[in-house]
């Protein structure tokens, strides 16, 4: 039976690179490469999230602005209709 691991499956090759860096004495450069790899993955994930959220936020803002415009003009139209009847 194997012990549970806390590293994600994508980190397995990175774990081996860290071990190789430790054995060769270049641990700092290997850790820098691993950090750059994960930083790129996070940047890609954030860019995808922003691409999904941007149209949603624009639509919500459009509904809010449209509601404000309608709430401003409807009383004016009612007033004009009442004044034109007299």
mmCIF file as gemmi writes it, N, C-alpha and C atoms, coordinates in Angstrom:
data_model
loop_
_atom_site.group_PDB
_atom_site.id
_atom_site.type_symbol
_atom_site.label_atom_id
_atom_site.label_alt_id
_atom_site.label_comp_id
_atom_site.label_asym_id
_atom_site.label_entity_id
_atom_site.label_seq_id
_atom_site.pdbx_PDB_ins_code
_atom_site.Cartn_x
_atom_site.Cartn_y
_atom_site.Cartn_z
_atom_site.occupancy
_atom_site.B_iso_or_equiv
_atom_site.pdbx_formal_charge
_atom_site.auth_seq_id
_atom_site.auth_asym_id
_atom_site.pdbx_PDB_model_num
ATOM 1 N N . UNK Axp A 1 ? 0.84 -1.164 0 1 0 ? 1 A 1
ATOM 2 C CA . UNK Axp A 1 ? 0 0 0 1 0 ? 1 A 1
ATOM 3 C C . UNK Axp A 1 ? 0.896 1.24 0 1 0 ? 1 A 1
ATOM 4 N N . UNK Axp A 2 ? 0.591 2.203 -0.891 1 0 ? 2 A 1
ATOM 5 C CA . UNK Axp A 2 ? 1.408 3.413 -0.972 1 0 ? 2 A 1
ATOM 6 C C . UNK Axp A 2 ? 0.787 4.529 -0.146 1 0 ? 2 A 1
ATOM 7 N N . UNK Axp A 3 ? 1.636 5.394 0.317 1 0 ? 3 A 1
ATOM 8 C CA . UNK Axp A 3 ? 1.178 6.541 1.108 1 0 ? 3 A 1
ATOM 9 C C . UNK Axp A 3 ? 0.558 7.571 0.173 1 0 ? 3 A 1
ATOM 10 N N . UNK Axp A 4 ? -0.497 8.243 0.627 1 0 ? 4 A 1
ATOM 11 C CA . UNK Axp A 4 ? -1.108 9.266 -0.228 1 0 ? 4 A 1
ATOM 12 C C . UNK Axp A 4 ? -0.138 10.417 -0.456 1 0 ? 4 A 1
ATOM 13 N N . UNK Axp A 5 ? -0.199 10.963 -1.637 1 0 ? 5 A 1
ATOM 14 C CA . UNK Axp A 5 ? 0.694 12.061 -1.991 1 0 ? 5 A 1
ATOM 15 C C . UNK Axp A 5 ? -0.079 13.373 -1.989 1 0 ? 5 A 1
ATOM 16 N N . UNK Axp A 6 ? 0.588 14.444 -1.684 1 0 ? 6 A 1
ATOM 17 C CA . UNK Axp A 6 ? -0.055 15.753 -1.666 1 0 ? 6 A 1
ATOM 18 C C . UNK Axp A 6 ? 0.233 16.548 -2.925 1 0 ? 6 A 1
ATOM 19 N N . UNK Axp A 7 ? 1.059 16.036 -3.792 1 0 ? 7 A 1
ATOM 20 C CA . UNK Axp A 7 ? 1.384 16.748 -5.015 1 0 ? 7 A 1
ATOM 21 C C . UNK Axp A 7 ? 0.407 16.354 -6.116 1 0 ? 7 A 1
ATOM 22 N N . UNK Axp A 8 ? 0 17.306 -6.951 1 0 ? 8 A 1
ATOM 23 C CA . UNK Axp A 8 ? -0.894 16.976 -8.058 1 0 ? 8 A 1
ATOM 24 C C . UNK Axp A 8 ? -0.18 16.119 -9.096 1 0 ? 8 A 1
ATOM 25 N N . UNK Axp A 9 ? -0.948 15.393 -9.93 1 0 ? 9 A 1
ATOM 26 C CA . UNK Axp A 9 ? -0.317 14.525 -10.926 1 0 ? 9 A 1
ATOM 27 C C . UNK Axp A 9 ? 0.602 15.271 -11.888 1 0 ? 9 A 1
ATOM 28 N N . UNK Axp A 10 ? 0.29 16.533 -12.176 1 0 ? 10 A 1
ATOM 29 C CA . UNK Axp A 10 ? 1.137 17.29 -13.095 1 0 ? 10 A 1
ATOM 30 C C . UNK Axp A 10 ? 2.497 17.612 -12.477 1 0 ? 10 A 1
ATOM 31 N N . UNK Axp A 11 ? 2.603 17.484 -11.17 1 0 ? 11 A 1
ATOM 32 C CA . UNK Axp A 11 ? 3.854 17.832 -10.493 1 0 ? 11 A 1
ATOM 33 C C . UNK Axp A 11 ? 4.835 16.676 -10.429 1 0 ? 11 A 1
ATOM 34 N N . UNK Axp A 12 ? 4.427 15.487 -10.84 1 0 ? 12 A 1
ATOM 35 C CA . UNK Axp A 12 ? 5.334 14.337 -10.762 1 0 ? 12 A 1
ATOM 36 C C . UNK Axp A 12 ? 6.626 14.562 -11.537 1 0 ? 12 A 1
ATOM 37 N N . UNK Axp A 13 ? 6.564 15.028 -12.789 1 0 ? 13 A 1
ATOM 38 C CA . UNK Axp A 13 ? 7.841 15.3 -13.475 1 0 ? 13 A 1
ATOM 39 C C . UNK Axp A 13 ? 8.633 16.41 -12.796 1 0 ? 13 A 1
ATOM 40 N N . UNK Axp A 14 ? 7.933 17.386 -12.233 1 0 ? 14 A 1
ATOM 41 C CA . UNK Axp A 14 ? 8.628 18.476 -11.555 1 0 ? 14 A 1
ATOM 42 C C . UNK Axp A 14 ? 9.342 17.966 -10.306 1 0 ? 14 A 1
ATOM 43 N N . UNK Axp A 15 ? 8.726 17.001 -9.639 1 0 ? 15 A 1
ATOM 44 C CA . UNK Axp A 15 ? 9.333 16.414 -8.445 1 0 ? 15 A 1
ATOM 45 C C . UNK Axp A 15 ? 10.639 15.699 -8.823 1 0 ? 15 A 1
ATOM 46 N N . UNK Axp A 16 ? 10.612 15.014 -9.963 1 0 ? 16 A 1
ATOM 47 C CA . UNK Axp A 16 ? 11.824 14.333 -10.438 1 0 ? 16 A 1
ATOM 48 C C . UNK Axp A 16 ? 12.9 15.349 -10.808 1 0 ? 16 A 1
ATOM 49 N N . UNK Axp A 17 ? 12.489 16.482 -11.42 1 0 ? 17 A 1
ATOM 50 C CA . UNK Axp A 17 ? 13.461 17.524 -11.758 1 0 ? 17 A 1
ATOM 51 C C . UNK Axp A 17 ? 14.094 18.096 -10.501 1 0 ? 17 A 1
ATOM 52 N N . UNK Axp A 18 ? 13.298 18.251 -9.445 1 0 ? 18 A 1
ATOM 53 C CA . UNK Axp A 18 ? 13.832 18.747 -8.183 1 0 ? 18 A 1
ATOM 54 C C . UNK Axp A 18 ? 14.84 17.784 -7.6 1 0 ? 18 A 1
ATOM 55 N N . UNK Axp A 19 ? 14.538 16.494 -7.689 1 0 ? 19 A 1
ATOM 56 C CA . UNK Axp A 19 ? 15.475 15.487 -7.187 1 0 ? 19 A 1
ATOM 57 C C . UNK Axp A 19 ? 16.76 15.5 -8.008 1 0 ? 19 A 1
ATOM 58 N N . UNK Axp A 20 ? 16.623 15.665 -9.324 1 0 ? 20 A 1
ATOM 59 C CA . UNK Axp A 20 ? 17.816 15.724 -10.177 1 0 ? 20 A 1
ATOM 60 C C . UNK Axp A 20 ? 18.634 16.97 -9.858 1 0 ? 20 A 1
ATOM 61 N N . UNK Axp A 21 ? 17.965 18.077 -9.62 1 0 ? 21 A 1
ATOM 62 C CA . UNK Axp A 21 ? 18.682 19.301 -9.284 1 0 ? 21 A 1
ATOM 63 C C . UNK Axp A 21 ? 19.396 19.188 -7.958 1 0 ? 21 A 1
ATOM 64 N N . UNK Axp A 22 ? 18.784 18.469 -7.033 1 0 ? 22 A 1
ATOM 65 C CA . UNK Axp A 22 ? 19.416 18.29 -5.729 1 0 ? 22 A 1
ATOM 66 C C . UNK Axp A 22 ? 20.666 17.42 -5.851 1 0 ? 22 A 1
ATOM 67 N N . UNK Axp A 23 ? 20.581 16.382 -6.672 1 0 ? 23 A 1
ATOM 68 C CA . UNK Axp A 23 ? 21.736 15.48 -6.8 1 0 ? 23 A 1
ATOM 69 C C . UNK Axp A 23 ? 22.881 16.122 -7.581 1 0 ? 23 A 1
ATOM 70 N N . UNK Axp A 24 ? 22.559 17.062 -8.49 1 0 ? 24 A 1
ATOM 71 C CA . UNK Axp A 24 ? 23.625 17.697 -9.277 1 0 ? 24 A 1
ATOM 72 C C . UNK Axp A 24 ? 24.123 18.99 -8.654 1 0 ? 24 A 1
ATOM 73 N N . UNK Axp A 25 ? 23.434 19.459 -7.615 1 0 ? 25 A 1
ATOM 74 C CA . UNK Axp A 25 ? 23.862 20.695 -6.971 1 0 ? 25 A 1
ATOM 75 C C . UNK Axp A 25 ? 23.262 21.943 -7.605 1 0 ? 25 A 1
ATOM 76 N N . UNK Axp A 26 ? 22.33 21.784 -8.5 1 0 ? 26 A 1
ATOM 77 C CA . UNK Axp A 26 ? 21.693 22.92 -9.167 1 0 ? 26 A 1
ATOM 78 C C . UNK Axp A 26 ? 20.232 23.037 -8.741 1 0 ? 26 A 1
ATOM 79 N N . UNK Axp A 27 ? 19.99 22.873 -7.449 1 0 ? 27 A 1
ATOM 80 C CA . UNK Axp A 27 ? 18.634 22.877 -6.945 1 0 ? 27 A 1
ATOM 81 C C . UNK Axp A 27 ? 17.954 24.232 -7.154 1 0 ? 27 A 1
ATOM 82 N N . UNK Axp A 28 ? 18.711 25.317 -6.983 1 0 ? 28 A 1
ATOM 83 C CA . UNK Axp A 28 ? 18.092 26.635 -7.126 1 0 ? 28 A 1
ATOM 84 C C . UNK Axp A 28 ? 17.589 26.891 -8.539 1 0 ? 28 A 1
ATOM 85 N N . UNK Axp A 29 ? 18.353 26.498 -9.549 1 0 ? 29 A 1
ATOM 86 C CA . UNK Axp A 29 ? 17.9 26.706 -10.927 1 0 ? 29 A 1
ATOM 87 C C . UNK Axp A 29 ? 16.733 25.789 -11.273 1 0 ? 29 A 1
ATOM 88 N N . UNK Axp A 30 ? 16.744 24.563 -10.748 1 0 ? 30 A 1
ATOM 89 C CA . UNK Axp A 30 ? 15.626 23.651 -10.999 1 0 ? 30 A 1
ATOM 90 C C . UNK Axp A 30 ? 14.355 24.164 -10.337 1 0 ? 30 A 1
ATOM 91 N N . UNK Axp A 31 ? 14.46 24.669 -9.117 1 0 ? 31 A 1
ATOM 92 C CA . UNK Axp A 31 ? 13.286 25.223 -8.44 1 0 ? 31 A 1
ATOM 93 C C . UNK Axp A 31 ? 12.772 26.464 -9.167 1 0 ? 31 A 1
ATOM 94 N N . UNK Axp A 32 ? 13.669 27.247 -9.729 1 0 ? 32 A 1
ATOM 95 C CA . UNK Axp A 32 ? 13.253 28.416 -10.506 1 0 ? 32 A 1
ATOM 96 C C . UNK Axp A 32 ? 12.484 27.984 -11.752 1 0 ? 32 A 1
ATOM 97 N N . UNK Axp A 33 ? 12.945 26.909 -12.407 1 0 ? 33 A 1
ATOM 98 C CA . UNK Axp A 33 ? 12.239 26.392 -13.586 1 0 ? 33 A 1
ATOM 99 C C . UNK Axp A 33 ? 10.864 25.854 -13.206 1 0 ? 33 A 1
ATOM 100 N N . UNK Axp A 34 ? 10.782 25.166 -12.077 1 0 ? 34 A 1
ATOM 101 C CA . UNK Axp A 34 ? 9.496 24.635 -11.612 1 0 ? 34 A 1
ATOM 102 C C . UNK Axp A 34 ? 8.547 25.787 -11.287 1 0 ? 34 A 1
ATOM 103 N N . UNK Axp A 35 ? 9.057 26.825 -10.631 1 0 ? 35 A 1
ATOM 104 C CA . UNK Axp A 35 ? 8.231 27.99 -10.293 1 0 ? 35 A 1
ATOM 105 C C . UNK Axp A 35 ? 7.733 28.683 -11.555 1 0 ? 35 A 1
ATOM 106 N N . UNK Axp A 36 ? 8.586 28.796 -12.555 1 0 ? 36 A 1
ATOM 107 C CA . UNK Axp A 36 ? 8.186 29.417 -13.826 1 0 ? 36 A 1
ATOM 108 C C . UNK Axp A 36 ? 7.104 28.594 -14.518 1 0 ? 36 A 1
ATOM 109 N N . UNK Axp A 37 ? 7.233 27.267 -14.46 1 0 ? 37 A 1
ATOM 110 C CA . UNK Axp A 37 ? 6.235 26.379 -15.058 1 0 ? 37 A 1
ATOM 111 C C . UNK Axp A 37 ? 4.874 26.599 -14.418 1 0 ? 37 A 1
ATOM 112 N N . UNK Axp A 38 ? 4.825 26.621 -13.085 1 0 ? 38 A 1
ATOM 113 C CA . UNK Axp A 38 ? 3.546 26.814 -12.395 1 0 ? 38 A 1
ATOM 114 C C . UNK Axp A 38 ? 3.009 28.226 -12.565 1 0 ? 38 A 1
ATOM 115 N N . UNK Axp A 39 ? 3.899 29.197 -12.66 1 0 ? 39 A 1
ATOM 116 C CA . UNK Axp A 39 ? 3.458 30.569 -12.9 1 0 ? 39 A 1
ATOM 117 C C . UNK Axp A 39 ? 2.784 30.678 -14.267 1 0 ? 39 A 1
ATOM 118 N N . UNK Axp A 40 ? 3.351 30.019 -15.264 1 0 ? 40 A 1
ATOM 119 C CA . UNK Axp A 40 ? 2.736 30.019 -16.595 1 0 ? 40 A 1
ATOM 120 C C . UNK Axp A 40 ? 1.368 29.329 -16.567 1 0 ? 40 A 1
ATOM 121 N N . UNK Axp A 41 ? 1.257 28.231 -15.817 1 0 ? 41 A 1
ATOM 122 C CA . UNK Axp A 41 ? -0.032 27.542 -15.724 1 0 ? 41 A 1
ATOM 123 C C . UNK Axp A 41 ? -1.088 28.422 -15.065 1 0 ? 41 A 1
ATOM 124 N N . UNK Axp A 42 ? -0.709 29.135 -14.022 1 0 ? 42 A 1
ATOM 125 C CA . UNK Axp A 42 ? -1.647 30.03 -13.344 1 0 ? 42 A 1
ATOM 126 C C . UNK Axp A 42 ? -2.044 31.177 -14.269 1 0 ? 42 A 1
ATOM 127 N N . UNK Axp A 43 ? -1.092 31.735 -15.006 1 0 ? 43 A 1
ATOM 128 C CA . UNK Axp A 43 ? -1.404 32.816 -15.944 1 0 ? 43 A 1
ATOM 129 C C . UNK Axp A 43 ? -2.403 32.364 -17.005 1 0 ? 43 A 1
ATOM 130 N N . UNK Axp A 44 ? -2.24 31.147 -17.507 1 0 ? 44 A 1
ATOM 131 C CA . UNK Axp A 44 ? -3.16 30.61 -18.511 1 0 ? 44 A 1
ATOM 132 C C . UNK Axp A 44 ? -4.547 30.421 -17.911 1 0 ? 44 A 1
ATOM 133 N N . UNK Axp A 45 ? -4.612 29.91 -16.693 1 0 ? 45 A 1
ATOM 134 C CA . UNK Axp A 45 ? -5.91 29.694 -16.04 1 0 ? 45 A 1
ATOM 135 C C . UNK Axp A 45 ? -6.617 31.018 -15.772 1 0 ? 45 A 1
ATOM 136 N N . UNK Axp A 46 ? -5.879 32.016 -15.323 1 0 ? 46 A 1
ATOM 137 C CA . UNK Axp A 46 ? -6.475 33.325 -15.044 1 0 ? 46 A 1
ATOM 138 C C . UNK Axp A 46 ? -6.95 33.983 -16.334 1 0 ? 46 A 1
ATOM 139 N N . UNK Axp A 47 ? -6.176 33.858 -17.402 1 0 ? 47 A 1
ATOM 140 C CA . UNK Axp A 47 ? -6.584 34.433 -18.686 1 0 ? 47 A 1
ATOM 141 C C . UNK Axp A 47 ? -7.876 33.788 -19.177 1 0 ? 47 A 1
ATOM 142 N N . UNK Axp A 48 ? -8.006 32.49 -19.004 1 0 ? 48 A 1
ATOM 143 C CA . UNK Axp A 48 ? -9.246 31.812 -19.395 1 0 ? 48 A 1
ATOM 144 C C . UNK Axp A 48 ? -10.427 32.266 -18.563 1 0 ? 48 A 1
ATOM 145 N N . UNK Axp A 49 ? -10.213 32.449 -17.272 1 0 ? 49 A 1
ATOM 146 C CA . UNK Axp A 49 ? -11.284 32.908 -16.394 1 0 ? 49 A 1
ATOM 147 C C . UNK Axp A 49 ? -11.719 34.322 -16.755 1 0 ? 49 A 1
ATOM 148 N N . UNK Axp A 50 ? -10.775 35.192 -17.045 1 0 ? 50 A 1
ATOM 149 C CA . UNK Axp A 50 ? -11.101 36.563 -17.434 1 0 ? 50 A 1
ATOM 150 C C . UNK Axp A 50 ? -11.855 36.568 -18.758 1 0 ? 50 A 1
ATOM 151 N N . UNK Axp A 51 ? -11.466 35.717 -19.688 1 0 ? 51 A 1
ATOM 152 C CA . UNK Axp A 51 ? -12.146 35.65 -20.982 1 0 ? 51 A 1
ATOM 153 C C . UNK Axp A 51 ? -13.596 35.214 -20.828 1 0 ? 51 A 1
ATOM 154 N N . UNK Axp A 52 ? -13.879 34.386 -19.835 1 0 ? 52 A 1
ATOM 155 C CA . UNK Axp A 52 ? -15.25 33.935 -19.598 1 0 ? 52 A 1
ATOM 156 C C . UNK Axp A 52 ? -16.046 34.998 -18.847 1 0 ? 52 A 1
ATOM 157 N N . UNK Axp A 53 ? -15.435 35.636 -17.871 1 0 ? 53 A 1
ATOM 158 C CA . UNK Axp A 53 ? -16.151 36.595 -17.026 1 0 ? 53 A 1
ATOM 159 C C . UNK Axp A 53 ? -16.414 37.939 -17.706 1 0 ? 53 A 1
ATOM 160 N N . UNK Axp A 54 ? -15.576 38.334 -18.629 1 0 ? 54 A 1
ATOM 161 C CA . UNK Axp A 54 ? -15.715 39.65 -19.245 1 0 ? 54 A 1
ATOM 162 C C . UNK Axp A 54 ? -17.064 39.854 -19.934 1 0 ? 54 A 1
ATOM 163 N N . UNK Axp A 55 ? -17.523 38.963 -20.798 1 0 ? 55 A 1
ATOM 164 C CA . UNK Axp A 55 ? -18.839 39.172 -21.424 1 0 ? 55 A 1
ATOM 165 C C . UNK Axp A 55 ? -19.986 39.147 -20.412 1 0 ? 55 A 1
ATOM 166 N N . UNK Axp A 56 ? -19.853 38.335 -19.385 1 0 ? 56 A 1
ATOM 167 C CA . UNK Axp A 56 ? -20.898 38.262 -18.359 1 0 ? 56 A 1
ATOM 168 C C . UNK Axp A 56 ? -21.002 39.596 -17.627 1 0 ? 56 A 1
ATOM 169 N N . UNK Axp A 57 ? -19.87 40.157 -17.237 1 0 ? 57 A 1
ATOM 170 C CA . UNK Axp A 57 ? -19.88 41.434 -16.527 1 0 ? 57 A 1
ATOM 171 C C . UNK Axp A 57 ? -20.383 42.566 -17.417 1 0 ? 57 A 1
ATOM 172 N N . UNK Axp A 58 ? -20.035 42.554 -18.692 1 0 ? 58 A 1
ATOM 173 C CA . UNK Axp A 58 ? -20.522 43.578 -19.614 1 0 ? 58 A 1
ATOM 174 C C . UNK Axp A 58 ? -22.04 43.474 -19.756 1 0 ? 58 A 1
ATOM 175 N N . UNK Axp A 59 ? -22.567 42.268 -19.835 1 0 ? 59 A 1
ATOM 176 C CA . UNK Axp A 59 ? -24.017 42.082 -19.934 1 0 ? 59 A 1
ATOM 177 C C . UNK Axp A 59 ? -24.725 42.574 -18.677 1 0 ? 59 A 1
ATOM 178 N N . UNK Axp A 60 ? -24.191 42.25 -17.525 1 0 ? 60 A 1
ATOM 179 C CA . UNK Axp A 60 ? -24.791 42.708 -16.263 1 0 ? 60 A 1
ATOM 180 C C . UNK Axp A 60 ? -24.782 44.236 -16.196 1 0 ? 60 A 1
ATOM 181 N N . UNK Axp A 61 ? -23.687 44.846 -16.579 1 0 ? 61 A 1
ATOM 182 C CA . UNK Axp A 61 ? -23.594 46.299 -16.571 1 0 ? 61 A 1
ATOM 183 C C . UNK Axp A 61 ? -24.59 46.908 -17.558 1 0 ? 61 A 1
ATOM 184 N N . UNK Axp A 62 ? -24.772 46.292 -18.718 1 0 ? 62 A 1
ATOM 185 C CA . UNK Axp A 62 ? -25.752 46.769 -19.693 1 0 ? 62 A 1
ATOM 186 C C . UNK Axp A 62 ? -27.167 46.721 -19.15 1 0 ? 62 A 1
ATOM 187 N N . UNK Axp A 63 ? -27.505 45.656 -18.436 1 0 ? 63 A 1
ATOM 188 C CA . UNK Axp A 63 ? -28.839 45.544 -17.837 1 0 ? 63 A 1
ATOM 189 C C . UNK Axp A 63 ? -29.038 46.62 -16.776 1 0 ? 63 A 1
ATOM 190 N N . UNK Axp A 64 ? -28.026 46.872 -15.976 1 0 ? 64 A 1
ATOM 191 C CA . UNK Axp A 64 ? -28.125 47.903 -14.936 1 0 ? 64 A 1
ATOM 192 C C . UNK Axp A 64 ? -28.318 49.287 -15.567 1 0 ? 64 A 1
ATOM 193 N N . UNK Axp A 65 ? -27.503 49.623 -16.557 1 0 ? 65 A 1
ATOM 194 C CA . UNK Axp A 65 ? -27.617 50.929 -17.213 1 0 ? 65 A 1
ATOM 195 C C . UNK Axp A 65 ? -28.962 51.046 -17.925 1 0 ? 65 A 1
ATOM 196 N N . UNK Axp A 66 ? -29.394 49.985 -18.594 1 0 ? 66 A 1
ATOM 197 C CA . UNK Axp A 66 ? -30.702 50.006 -19.259 1 0 ? 66 A 1
ATOM 198 C C . UNK Axp A 66 ? -31.832 50.216 -18.269 1 0 ? 66 A 1
ATOM 199 N N . UNK Axp A 67 ? -31.761 49.586 -17.119 1 0 ? 67 A 1
ATOM 200 C CA . UNK Axp A 67 ? -32.778 49.776 -16.084 1 0 ? 67 A 1
ATOM 201 C C . UNK Axp A 67 ? -32.828 51.203 -15.583 1 0 ? 67 A 1
ATOM 202 N N . UNK Axp A 68 ? -31.652 51.804 -15.423 1 0 ? 68 A 1
ATOM 203 C CA . UNK Axp A 68 ? -31.606 53.199 -14.97 1 0 ? 68 A 1
ATOM 204 C C . UNK Axp A 68 ? -32.212 54.121 -16.028 1 0 ? 68 A 1
ATOM 205 N N . UNK Axp A 69 ? -31.889 53.899 -17.28 1 0 ? 69 A 1
ATOM 206 C CA . UNK Axp A 69 ? -32.429 54.737 -18.364 1 0 ? 69 A 1
ATOM 207 C C . UNK Axp A 69 ? -33.943 54.594 -18.445 1 0 ? 69 A 1
ATOM 208 N N . UNK Axp A 70 ? -34.442 53.378 -18.372 1 0 ? 70 A 1
ATOM 209 C CA . UNK Axp A 70 ? -35.888 53.156 -18.428 1 0 ? 70 A 1
ATOM 210 C C . UNK Axp A 70 ? -36.571 53.814 -17.234 1 0 ? 70 A 1
ATOM 211 N N . UNK Axp A 71 ? -35.982 53.685 -16.05 1 0 ? 71 A 1
ATOM 212 C CA . UNK Axp A 71 ? -36.605 54.283 -14.858 1 0 ? 71 A 1
ATOM 213 C C . UNK Axp A 71 ? -36.595 55.806 -14.926 1 0 ? 71 A 1
ATOM 214 N N . UNK Axp A 72 ? -35.711 56.389 -15.693 1 0 ? 72 A 1
ATOM 215 C CA . UNK Axp A 72 ? -35.693 57.846 -15.846 1 0 ? 72 A 1
ATOM 216 C C . UNK Axp A 72 ? -36.693 58.316 -16.896 1 0 ? 72 A 1
ATOM 217 N N . UNK Axp A 73 ? -36.867 57.588 -17.979 1 0 ? 73 A 1
ATOM 218 C CA . UNK Axp A 73 ? -37.703 58.048 -19.083 1 0 ? 73 A 1
ATOM 219 C C . UNK Axp A 73 ? -39.179 57.685 -18.946 1 0 ? 73 A 1
ATOM 220 N N . UNK Axp A 74 ? -39.525 56.604 -18.28 1 0 ? 74 A 1
ATOM 221 C CA . UNK Axp A 74 ? -40.934 56.235 -18.15 1 0 ? 74 A 1
ATOM 222 C C . UNK Axp A 74 ? -41.767 57.305 -17.445 1 0 ? 74 A 1
ATOM 223 N N . UNK Axp A 75 ? -41.312 57.887 -16.329 1 0 ? 75 A 1
ATOM 224 C CA . UNK Axp A 75 ? -42.115 58.957 -15.738 1 0 ? 75 A 1
ATOM 225 C C . UNK Axp A 75 ? -42.279 60.169 -16.662 1 0 ? 75 A 1
ATOM 226 N N . UNK Axp A 76 ? -41.259 60.469 -17.443 1 0 ? 76 A 1
ATOM 227 C CA . UNK Axp A 76 ? -41.375 61.584 -18.393 1 0 ? 76 A 1
ATOM 228 C C . UNK Axp A 76 ? -42.424 61.29 -19.457 1 0 ? 76 A 1
ATOM 229 N N . UNK Axp A 77 ? -42.455 60.072 -19.97 1 0 ? 77 A 1
ATOM 230 C CA . UNK Axp A 77 ? -43.46 59.712 -20.975 1 0 ? 77 A 1
ATOM 231 C C . UNK Axp A 77 ? -44.862 59.77 -20.382 1 0 ? 77 A 1
ATOM 232 N N . UNK Axp A 78 ? -45.013 59.316 -19.152 1 0 ? 78 A 1
ATOM 233 C CA . UNK Axp A 78 ? -46.326 59.391 -18.492 1 0 ? 78 A 1
ATOM 234 C C . UNK Axp A 78 ? -46.764 60.832 -18.31 1 0 ? 78 A 1
ATOM 235 N N . UNK Axp A 79 ? -45.837 61.69 -17.909 1 0 ? 79 A 1
ATOM 236 C CA . UNK Axp A 79 ? -46.163 63.101 -17.738 1 0 ? 79 A 1
ATOM 237 C C . UNK Axp A 79 ? -46.549 63.743 -19.057 1 0 ? 79 A 1
ATOM 238 N N . UNK Axp A 80 ? -45.835 63.442 -20.114 1 0 ? 80 A 1
ATOM 239 C CA . UNK Axp A 80 ? -46.149 63.996 -21.434 1 0 ? 80 A 1
ATOM 240 C C . UNK Axp A 80 ? -47.52 63.513 -21.896 1 0 ? 80 A 1
ATOM 241 N N . UNK Axp A 81 ? -47.839 62.235 -21.681 1 0 ? 81 A 1
ATOM 242 C CA . UNK Axp A 81 ? -49.161 61.703 -22.058 1 0 ? 81 A 1
ATOM 243 C C . UNK Axp A 81 ? -50.263 62.384 -21.276 1 0 ? 81 A 1
ATOM 244 N N . UNK Axp A 82 ? -50.067 62.624 -19.999 1 0 ? 82 A 1
ATOM 245 C CA . UNK Axp A 82 ? -51.1 63.282 -19.182 1 0 ? 82 A 1
ATOM 246 C C . UNK Axp A 82 ? -51.291 64.731 -19.607 1 0 ? 82 A 1
ATOM 247 N N . UNK Axp A 83 ? -50.211 65.417 -19.939 1 0 ? 83 A 1
ATOM 248 C CA . UNK Axp A 83 ? -50.318 66.808 -20.366 1 0 ? 83 A 1
ATOM 249 C C . UNK Axp A 83 ? -50.947 66.926 -21.746 1 0 ? 83 A 1
ATOM 250 N N . UNK Axp A 84 ? -50.726 65.965 -22.608 1 0 ? 84 A 1
ATOM 251 C CA . UNK Axp A 84 ? -51.297 66.03 -23.965 1 0 ? 84 A 1
ATOM 252 C C . UNK Axp A 84 ? -52.777 65.711 -23.964 1 0 ? 84 A 1
ATOM 253 N N . UNK Axp A 85 ? -53.298 65.046 -22.958 1 0 ? 85 A 1
ATOM 254 C CA . UNK Axp A 85 ? -54.731 64.731 -22.867 1 0 ? 85 A 1
ATOM 255 C C . UNK Axp A 85 ? -55.544 65.971 -22.469 1 0 ? 85 A 1
ATOM 256 N N . UNK Axp A 86 ? -54.941 66.916 -21.813 1 0 ? 86 A 1
ATOM 257 C CA . UNK Axp A 86 ? -55.674 68.111 -21.344 1 0 ? 86 A 1
ATOM 258 C C . UNK Axp A 86 ? -55.703 69.152 -22.389 1 0 ? 86 A 1
